[in-house]
Amino acid sequence: MAHTEQAGQPGRLSVRADVVDGTLVVAVAGEIDQQTGGTLREALEPPEGAAPRIVIDLRHVTFMDSSGINILIAVHTALAEAGGWLRLAGATAPVLRVIQLVGIDGFVECHPTVQQAIES
């Protein structure tokens, strides 16, 4: 399973979704903002019948505003209600700073790698 948007242009977002060991892993590149948030939100819909577990790979995200924060909170809430979880992996320093400033790291686990996020 893969969803792709063209990155490389300002305001563009590239998203790839794959299932790894029963967990939806969504690799994101580019900027997460009001213009691109819909693309991310669509990619975070677990496939029918899949376990409600998602890891978002943020290694290639260069910017995230409040739109991205709101998406993370909404996805975390929906997954927790379904008995699942959301984990973040590889956030760059600027993105991790935003995550920490708003306190998302207090209820969504953040890991250096996707593999660590899946295994924790």
C-alpha positions, 0 to 999 in steps of 0.5 A: 500500500502506498500513497504518494504526493510530489515533494520538492516544491514549497508546500508539497508533501510526500507520503508513503504508507506500508504495513510492517509487522501489522503496524501501519508505517507512514513515511512523510517528507516535506512540510506539514501545514494547512495546505498539506494536512489533508494528504497526511490525514488520508494516509493515516487511515488504517486499512480495513481490518488492520490493527489500530497501530501507526508509526509516523516516520518524520525523518524528512519533515522539515516543518510542522505547524498547528495543523500537523499537531491537530492531526497527531492529536486527533489520530492519537485519540481515535487510535486510543479509543480503538485500543491502539496507539500512535508512535512518532519516529525520527523527528528532526530537531525543529519538528521535535521541538514543536512536539515537545513545546505543545506536550505531545511527547507526554502522551505519544511515544517518540523514538529515534527510529521506526524499528524502535517505535514498532518494537517498543 
